[in-house]
Amino acid sequence: MVRKIEKDFTSGPLLKKMILYTLPIIGVNVLQLLFTAADLSVLGIFTGNDNAIAAVGAATPIINLCIAFFTAFSISANVLVARYIGQRDVERARRCVGTAITLSVIFGVSLMILGVLLADSLLIWTNCAKGVLPYASTYLKIYMLGMPIIMLYNFCASIFRAVGDTFRPLIFLIIGGVLNVCLNIFFIAVIKWDIEGVAIATVVSNCVSGISALVLMLKSDGYIKIEKKNLRIDKKEFLGLVQIGLPISISKCLFSFSNVLVSSELNTLGETAMAAHSITKEFDGFILEAVHGIGAANIAVISQNYGAKKLNRIKKVVLLSTMMQLVVSLSLGLVLIFAGRLLCGIMTSTKEVLDLCVVRINTVSIFYTILGVLNVFQETIRGIGYSLTSTLLSVLANIVLRVIYLIGVYPYVCIEGNVAHNLKMLYVLYPASWAIACVVAAIVAMMLFNRVKKRFKKEKEQEILEKSIEEKIA
């Protein structure tokens, strides 16, 4: 029998629990990012092929766009299971887990087929440079072949988080990460493969992590135990997953789609800019993943307390999450500003590429603090039952504001032939859109919280009235 590592966030001190719960989530997100960073580092060290490096960057936004819609349902599983834990409903939690795991397999196979068939068309659509296209196509197709197991791991990890277990998914990913680096070096340095080597290494390492997580869930004896009878699409749980997950899916797709739009514009600046973008986003991606990790912790803790109807604790969660976001994002942003060029030098020695790497670092990194606070408000709104509203905020931040900038501002601030200036003007859209959306999200979050507070108050009054009537009858 596997020892249960389930956390109850509805009682007791919050800060220590949240920190211990959040750190492994950040670790998981960072390690997933390291898979790609390892690919780029090994390519840079052993091949010096800037086109291969650019190919990973060209394929990554497409990969994120393709999986964003389906992985969002893993978040809805997290929300529902956490809510059932708050309600102490073991049976519904297990039915939800079985439905989610079944969906992960269906989604993974569907993505594998579509991804392989449409890889070239998607890359051409994003204006991928001709010299980069063959490498990007190979990387993307191989990556998509591993999508079933990648989806499975994402769902399993999200479900583990619902019960407060963030440590074991981290261990699985550490094992996969070490294996990924070893296979990268073996395939490229020993077998002399190129981009296909790093792609295969990434898929194999994800398989190890995914299978390990699945086996552990099968042996579990708590809320997330996988039972054969529940490995099906339960109608009631499926509808619950769709109600929460569909808006999240749309939100994630919009986020990924906006990045594809930016990448498409960036690709027109040439192969040097593409290579710089591929390298730099891996490093400031560490800040982004830390921000998302705190957000993932935030939604699970809020969902448990929402299920238990403990609004005062939700206020504390929001305050603590905001403090954590500011400290982590600001610290990492400053580190990247001071050490960014040195870090990027690990992946390339080309001066022109390094110069453009510094442009992104100086323009974006420090402003992840704003994104962190925005993330807190969005996940809070989602955790108290307003998933669609959170999605509409994502539409504002990731589509409306960015499209307005790309169409109405960017073309007029560009200088023909000045790649560094144009790259900086392109990257400005990130902090600008975050700042505006953050103000709107704060106002909306306060309004919705008050609405929930009033609803809970009425429900409590109704319960008291019904109990009083029952006592009089008795």
C-alpha positions as CSV (number, residue, x, y, z in Angstrom):
1,M,0.0,0.0,0.0
2,V,1.3,3.4,-0.9
3,R,1.6,6.0,1.9
4,K,-0.9,8.8,1.4
5,I,0.6,12.3,1.1
6,E,-2.6,14.3,1.0
7,K,-2.9,17.8,2.3
8,D,-5.9,19.5,3.8
9,F,-5.8,23.3,3.1
10,T,-9.1,24.0,4.7
11,S,-7.6,24.1,8.3
12,G,-4.4,25.1,10.1
13,P,-1.6,27.5,9.1
14,L,-1.4,28.3,5.4
15,L,2.0,29.8,4.6
16,K,4.1,26.8,5.3
17,K,1.7,24.4,3.6
18,M,1.5,26.7,0.5
19,I,5.3,27.0,0.2
20,L,5.9,23.3,0.6
21,Y,3.1,22.6,-1.9
22,T,4.2,25.2,-4.4
23,L,7.9,24.5,-4.6
24,P,7.6,21.1,-6.2
25,I,5.1,22.5,-8.7
26,I,7.6,25.1,-9.7
27,G,10.2,22.4,-9.9
28,V,8.0,20.3,-12.2
29,N,7.4,23.3,-14.5
30,V,11.1,24.2,-14.6
31,L,12.2,20.7,-15.3
32,Q,9.7,20.5,-18.2
33,L,11.3,23.6,-19.5
34,L,14.7,22.1,-19.0
35,F,13.8,19.4,-21.4
36,T,13.8,22.0,-24.2
37,A,16.8,23.8,-22.7
38,A,18.8,20.6,-22.6
39,D,17.9,20.1,-26.3
40,L,19.2,23.5,-27.2
41,S,22.4,23.3,-25.0
42,V,23.4,19.9,-26.5
43,L,22.8,21.2,-30.0
44,G,24.8,24.3,-29.4
45,I,27.7,22.5,-27.7
46,F,28.0,19.5,-30.0
47,T,26.8,20.8,-33.3
48,G,27.0,24.6,-33.3
49,N,24.0,24.5,-35.7
50,D,22.0,27.7,-35.2
51,N,19.3,26.5,-37.6
52,A,18.7,23.5,-35.5
53,I,18.5,25.7,-32.4
54,A,16.1,28.0,-34.1
55,A,14.0,24.9,-35.2
56,V,13.3,24.0,-31.6
57,G,12.1,27.6,-31.0
58,A,10.0,27.5,-34.1
59,A,8.3,24.2,-33.2
60,T,7.7,25.0,-29.5
61,P,4.8,27.6,-29.9
62,I,3.0,25.1,-32.2
63,I,3.4,22.3,-29.7
64,N,2.1,24.5,-26.9
65,L,-0.8,25.6,-29.1
66,C,-1.7,22.0,-30.0
67,I,-1.7,20.7,-26.5
68,A,-3.1,23.8,-24.7
69,F,-6.7,23.0,-25.4
70,F,-6.5,19.5,-24.0
71,T,-4.2,19.9,-21.1
72,A,-6.5,22.6,-19.7
73,F,-8.9,19.7,-18.9
74,S,-6.3,18.4,-16.5
75,I,-6.6,21.7,-14.6
76,S,-10.4,21.2,-14.4
77,A,-9.7,17.7,-13.0
78,N,-7.5,19.4,-10.4
79,V,-10.3,21.9,-9.5
80,L,-13.0,19.3,-9.2
81,V,-11.0,16.7,-7.3
82,A,-9.9,19.4,-4.9
83,R,-13.5,20.6,-4.5
84,Y,-14.6,17.0,-3.7
85,I,-11.8,16.8,-1.1
86,G,-13.2,19.9,0.5
87,Q,-16.6,18.2,0.6
88,R,-15.0,14.9,1.8
89,D,-16.6,13.0,-1.2
90,V,-14.2,10.1,-2.0
91,E,-16.5,8.3,-4.5
92,R,-17.0,11.4,-6.7
93,A,-13.3,12.2,-6.6
94,R,-12.4,8.7,-7.8
95,R,-15.0,8.8,-10.6
96,C,-13.6,12.2,-11.7
97,V,-10.1,10.7,-11.7
98,G,-11.2,7.8,-13.9
99,T,-12.9,10.0,-16.3
100,A,-9.9,12.4,-16.5
101,I,-7.4,9.6,-17.2
102,T,-9.7,8.1,-19.9
103,L,-9.9,11.6,-21.5
104,S,-6.1,12.0,-21.4
105,V,-5.6,8.9,-23.5
106,I,-8.2,10.0,-26.1
107,F,-6.8,13.5,-26.3
108,G,-3.2,12.2,-26.6
109,V,-3.9,9.8,-29.5
110,S,-5.9,12.5,-31.3
111,L,-3.1,15.0,-31.0
112,M,-0.5,12.5,-32.1
113,I,-2.4,11.8,-35.4
114,L,-3.2,15.5,-36.1
115,G,0.2,16.8,-35.1
116,V,2.1,14.4,-37.5
117,L,-0.2,15.1,-40.4
118,L,-0.3,18.9,-40.1
119,A,3.3,19.6,-38.9
120,D,4.6,21.0,-42.2
121,S,1.5,23.1,-42.8
122,L,1.6,24.6,-39.3
123,L,5.3,25.6,-39.6
124,I,4.8,27.2,-43.0
125,W,1.8,29.1,-41.6
126,T,4.0,30.6,-39.0
127,N,6.5,31.9,-41.6
128,C,9.2,29.5,-40.5
129,A,12.5,30.3,-42.4
130,K,13.4,28.0,-45.2
131,G,16.7,27.1,-43.7
132,V,15.0,26.2,-40.4
133,L,11.9,24.4,-41.8
134,P,13.4,20.8,-42.4
135,Y,14.8,20.7,-38.8
136,A,11.6,22.1,-37.3
137,S,9.5,19.6,-39.2
138,T,11.5,16.7,-37.9
139,Y,11.5,17.9,-34.3
140,L,7.7,18.6,-34.4
141,K,6.7,15.2,-35.9
142,I,8.8,13.2,-33.5
143,Y,7.6,15.2,-30.5
144,M,4.0,14.6,-31.5
145,L,4.5,10.9,-31.6
146,G,5.0,11.0,-27.9
147,M,1.9,13.0,-27.2
148,P,-0.3,10.2,-25.7
149,I,2.2,9.7,-22.8
150,I,2.9,13.4,-22.4
151,M,-0.8,14.0,-22.0
152,L,-1.1,11.2,-19.5
153,Y,1.7,12.6,-17.3
154,N,0.1,16.1,-17.4
155,F,-3.3,14.7,-16.2
156,C,-1.7,12.5,-13.5
157,A,0.5,15.4,-12.2
158,S,-2.5,17.7,-12.0
159,I,-4.6,15.2,-10.1
160,F,-1.8,14.6,-7.6
161,R,-1.8,18.4,-7.0
162,A,-5.5,18.3,-6.1
163,V,-4.7,16.1,-3.0
164,G,-1.7,18.2,-2.1
165,D,0.9,15.8,-3.4
166,T,3.4,17.8,-5.5
167,F,6.5,16.0,-4.4
168,R,6.2,12.7,-6.2
169,P,5.5,14.1,-9.6
170,L,8.6,16.2,-9.2
171,I,10.6,13.0,-8.5
172,F,9.3,11.4,-11.6
173,L,10.3,14.4,-13.7
174,I,13.7,14.6,-12.1
175,I,14.3,11.0,-13.2
176,G,13.0,11.8,-16.7
177,G,15.1,15.0,-16.8
178,V,18.4,13.2,-16.0
179,L,17.5,10.6,-18.6
180,N,16.8,13.3,-21.2
181,V,20.2,14.9,-20.8
182,C,22.0,11.5,-21.0
183,L,20.1,10.5,-24.1
184,N,20.7,13.9,-25.7
185,I,24.4,13.5,-25.3
186,F,24.3,9.9,-26.4
187,F,22.3,10.4,-29.6
188,I,24.2,13.5,-30.7
189,A,27.8,13.0,-29.5
190,V,27.9,9.2,-29.9
191,I,25.4,8.3,-32.6
192,K,25.9,11.6,-34.4
193,W,22.2,12.4,-34.9
194,D,21.1,16.0,-35.0
195,I,17.6,17.4,-34.3
196,E,16.0,14.0,-34.4
197,G,18.2,12.9,-31.5
198,V,17.0,15.6,-29.1
199,A,13.4,15.0,-30.1
200,I,13.6,11.3,-29.4
201,A,15.4,11.9,-26.1
202,T,12.6,14.3,-25.0
203,V,9.8,11.8,-25.9
204,V,11.5,8.8,-24.1
205,S,12.1,10.8,-20.9
206,N,8.5,11.9,-20.9
207,C,7.4,8.3,-21.2
208,V,9.3,7.3,-18.1
209,S,7.8,10.2,-16.1
210,G,4.2,9.4,-17.4
211,I,4.3,5.7,-16.7
212,S,5.8,6.2,-13.3
213,A,2.9,8.6,-12.3
214,L,0.3,6.2,-13.7
215,V,1.6,3.2,-11.7
216,L,1.6,5.2,-8.5
217,M,-2.0,6.3,-9.0
218,L,-3.0,2.7,-9.6
219,K,-1.4,1.8,-6.2
220,S,-2.9,4.7,-4.4
221,D,-5.5,4.2,-1.6
222,G,-6.9,7.7,-1.3
223,Y,-9.0,10.1,-3.2
224,I,-7.1,9.6,-6.5
225,K,-7.1,5.8,-6.6
226,I,-7.7,4.6,-10.2
227,E,-10.3,1.8,-10.2
228,K,-11.1,-0.3,-13.2
229,K,-14.8,0.5,-12.9
230,N,-14.1,4.2,-13.1
231,L,-12.0,4.0,-16.3
232,R,-14.7,5.3,-18.5
233,I,-16.5,8.6,-19.3
234,D,-18.8,9.3,-16.4
235,K,-21.5,11.6,-17.8
236,K,-21.9,13.8,-14.7
237,E,-18.1,14.1,-14.1
238,F,-17.5,14.7,-17.8
239,L,-20.0,17.6,-17.8
240,G,-18.3,19.0,-14.8
241,L,-14.9,18.8,-16.4
242,V,-16.2,20.5,-19.6
243,Q,-17.9,23.3,-17.6
244,I,-14.7,24.2,-15.9
245,G,-12.2,22.9,-18.5
246,L,-13.6,24.4,-21.7
247,P,-13.1,28.0,-20.7
248,I,-9.6,27.1,-19.4
249,S,-8.9,25.4,-22.7
250,I,-10.0,28.4,-24.7
251,S,-7.9,30.6,-22.4
252,K,-4.8,28.5,-22.9
253,C,-5.3,28.2,-26.6
254,L,-5.6,32.0,-26.9
255,F,-2.4,32.4,-24.9
256,S,-0.6,30.0,-27.2
257,F,-2.2,31.4,-30.3
258,S,-1.0,34.9,-29.3
259,N,2.5,33.6,-28.9
260,V,2.2,32.0,-32.4
261,L,1.2,35.4,-33.8
262,V,4.2,37.0,-32.1
263,S,6.4,34.2,-33.4
264,S,5.1,34.7,-36.9
265,E,5.9,38.4,-36.8
266,L,9.3,37.6,-35.2
267,N,10.1,35.0,-37.9
268,T,10.1,37.8,-40.5
269,L,13.1,39.4,-38.8
270,G,15.3,36.6,-39.9
271,E,17.1,33.5,-38.7
272,T,19.4,35.3,-36.2
273,A,16.3,36.8,-34.4
274,M,14.7,33.4,-34.4
275,A,17.8,31.8,-32.9
276,A,18.0,34.5,-30.2
277,H,14.3,34.1,-29.4
278,S,14.6,30.3,-29.1
279,I,17.5,30.7,-26.7
280,T,16.3,33.6,-24.5
281,K,12.8,32.4,-24.0
282,E,14.2,29.2,-22.4
283,F,15.8,31.3,-19.7
284,D,13.1,33.8,-19.0
285,G,10.8,30.9,-19.4
286,F,12.1,29.8,-15.9
287,I,10.4,32.9,-14.5
288,L,7.2,32.2,-16.5
289,E,7.1,28.6,-15.2
290,A,7.6,29.8,-11.6
291,V,4.7,32.2,-12.1
292,H,2.5,29.5,-13.5
293,G,3.6,27.1,-10.7
294,I,2.4,29.5,-8.0
295,G,-0.8,29.9,-9.9
296,A,-1.4,26.2,-10.1
297,A,-0.9,25.9,-6.4
298,N,-3.2,28.9,-5.9
299,I,-6.1,27.3,-7.7
300,A,-6.0,24.0,-5.9
301,V,-5.8,25.6,-2.4
302,I,-8.7,28.0,-3.3
303,S,-10.8,25.2,-4.7
304,Q,-10.5,23.2,-1.5
305,N,-11.6,26.1,0.6
306,Y,-14.3,27.0,-1.9
307,G,-15.7,23.5,-1.5
308,A,-15.6,23.9,2.3
309,K,-17.1,27.4,2.0
310,K,-14.2,29.1,3.9
311,L,-14.0,32.5,2.2
312,N,-11.7,34.1,4.9
313,R,-9.1,31.5,4.1
314,I,-9.4,32.3,0.4
315,K,-8.5,35.9,1.2
316,K,-5.4,34.7,3.0
317,V,-4.5,32.5,0.0
318,V,-4.8,35.4,-2.4
319,L,-2.6,37.6,-0.2
320,L,0.1,34.9,0.3
321,S,0.1,34.0,-3.4
322,T,0.5,37.6,-4.4
323,M,3.5,38.0,-2.0
324,M,5.0,34.8,-3.4
325,Q,4.6,35.9,-7.0
326,L,6.3,39.2,-6.4
327,V,9.2,37.8,-4.5
328,V,9.9,35.0,-6.9
329,S,9.4,36.8,-10.2
330,L,11.4,39.9,-9.1
331,S,14.3,37.8,-7.8
332,L,14.5,35.7,-10.9
333,G,14.1,38.7,-13.2
334,L,17.0,40.5,-11.6
335,V,19.2,37.4,-11.9
336,L,18.5,37.1,-15.6
337,I,19.2,40.7,-16.3
338,F,22.6,40.5,-14.6
339,A,23.6,37.1,-15.9
340,G,21.5,36.7,-19.1
341,R,24.3,37.2,-21.6
342,L,26.5,34.7,-19.8
343,L,23.7,32.1,-19.6
344,C,22.8,32.5,-23.3
345,G,26.4,32.0,-24.2
346,I,26.1,28.4,-23.1
347,M,23.9,27.8,-26.2
348,T,25.6,30.0,-28.8
349,S,28.8,31.9,-29.4
350,T,27.5,34.0,-32.2
351,K,27.8,37.7,-31.2
352,E,24.8,38.8,-33.3
353,V,22.6,36.2,-31.7
354,L,23.8,37.1,-28.1
355,D,23.1,40.8,-28.7
356,L,19.5,40.0,-29.7
357,C,19.1,37.7,-26.7
358,V,19.9,40.7,-24.4
359,V,17.2,42.7,-26.1
360,R,14.4,40.3,-24.9
361,I,15.9,40.0,-21.4
362,N,16.1,43.7,-20.8
363,T,12.6,44.3,-22.3
364,V,10.5,41.6,-20.7
365,S,12.2,39.8,-17.7
366,I,11.6,42.4,-14.9
367,F,7.9,42.8,-15.8
368,Y,7.0,39.2,-15.0
369,T,6.0,40.6,-11.6
370,I,2.9,42.1,-13.3
371,L,2.1,38.8,-14.9
372,G,2.4,37.1,-11.5
373,V,-0.2,39.3,-9.9
374,L,-2.5,38.9,-12.9
375,N,-2.1,35.2,-12.6
376,V,-3.2,35.3,-8.9
377,F,-6.4,37.2,-9.8
378,Q,-7.3,34.9,-12.7
379,E,-6.8,31.7,-10.8
380,T,-8.8,33.1,-7.9
381,I,-11.7,33.8,-10.2
382,R,-11.5,30.3,-11.6
383,G,-11.2,28.7,-8.2
384,I,-14.4,30.3,-6.9
385,G,-16.4,29.0,-9.8
386,Y,-16.1,31.6,-12.6
387,S,-14.0,29.9,-15.1
388,L,-15.6,31.6,-18.1
389,T,-14.9,35.0,-16.6
390,S,-11.2,34.1,-16.2
391,T,-11.1,33.1,-19.8
392,L,-12.5,36.4,-20.9
393,L,-9.7,38.1,-19.1
394,S,-7.3,35.9,-21.0
395,V,-9.0,37.0,-24.2
396,L,-8.4,40.6,-23.2
397,A,-4.7,40.1,-22.2
398,N,-3.6,37.7,-24.8
399,I,-5.7,38.5,-27.9
400,V,-7.5,41.8,-27.9
401,L,-4.7,44.0,-26.5
402,R,-1.9,42.2,-28.4
403,V,-3.7,42.3,-31.7
404,I,-4.4,46.0,-31.2
405,Y,-0.7,46.5,-30.6
406,L,0.5,44.3,-33.5
407,I,-1.9,46.1,-35.9
408,G,-2.2,49.6,-34.5
409,V,1.1,50.3,-32.9
410,Y,4.0,48.0,-33.9
411,P,4.0,48.8,-37.7
412,Y,4.4,52.5,-36.9
413,V,7.3,52.2,-34.4
414,C,9.5,49.9,-36.5
415,I,12.6,51.0,-38.3
416,E,13.4,49.2,-41.5
417,G,16.6,47.2,-41.3
418,N,17.1,47.7,-37.5
419,V,16.4,44.2,-36.2
420,A,17.3,45.0,-32.5
421,H,15.0,48.0,-32.4
422,N,12.1,46.1,-34.0
423,L,12.6,43.1,-31.8
424,K,12.4,45.4,-28.7
425,M,9.2,47.1,-30.0
426,L,7.7,43.6,-30.6
427,Y,8.5,42.4,-27.1
428,V,7.0,45.6,-25.5
429,L,3.5,44.2,-26.1
430,Y,4.0,41.6,-23.3
431,P,4.3,43.9,-20.3
432,A,1.8,46.4,-21.8
433,S,-0.9,43.8,-22.1
434,W,-0.2,42.3,-18.7
435,A,-0.5,45.7,-16.9
436,I,-3.9,46.6,-18.4
437,A,-5.4,43.2,-17.9
438,C,-4.1,43.1,-14.3
439,V,-6.0,46.2,-13.3
440,V,-9.2,44.8,-14.9
441,A,-8.7,41.4,-13.3
442,A,-8.3,42.9,-9.8
443,I,-11.6,44.8,-10.1
444,V,-13.5,41.8,-11.4
445,A,-12.1,39.4,-8.7
446,M,-13.3,41.7,-5.9
447,M,-16.8,42.0,-7.5
448,L,-17.1,38.2,-7.9
449,F,-15.8,37.4,-4.4
450,N,-18.4,39.7,-2.9
451,R,-21.1,37.9,-5.0
452,V,-20.0,34.5,-3.7
453,K,-19.9,35.8,-0.2
454,K,-23.5,36.9,-0.5
455,R,-24.5,33.6,-2.0
456,F,-22.9,31.6,0.8
457,K,-24.5,33.8,3.4
458,K,-28.0,33.1,1.9
459,E,-27.3,29.4,1.7
460,K,-26.3,29.4,5.4
461,E,-29.4,31.3,6.4
462,Q,-31.5,28.8,4.5
463,E,-29.8,25.9,6.2
464,I,-30.4,27.4,9.6
465,L,-34.1,28.0,8.7
466,E,-34.5,24.4,7.5
467,K,-32.8,23.0,10.6
468,S,-35.1,25.1,12.8
469,I,-38.2,23.9,11.0
470,E,-37.0,20.2,11.4
471,E,-36.4,20.7,15.1
472,K,-39.9,22.2,15.6
473,I,-41.5,19.3,13.7
474,A,-39.5,16.8,15.8
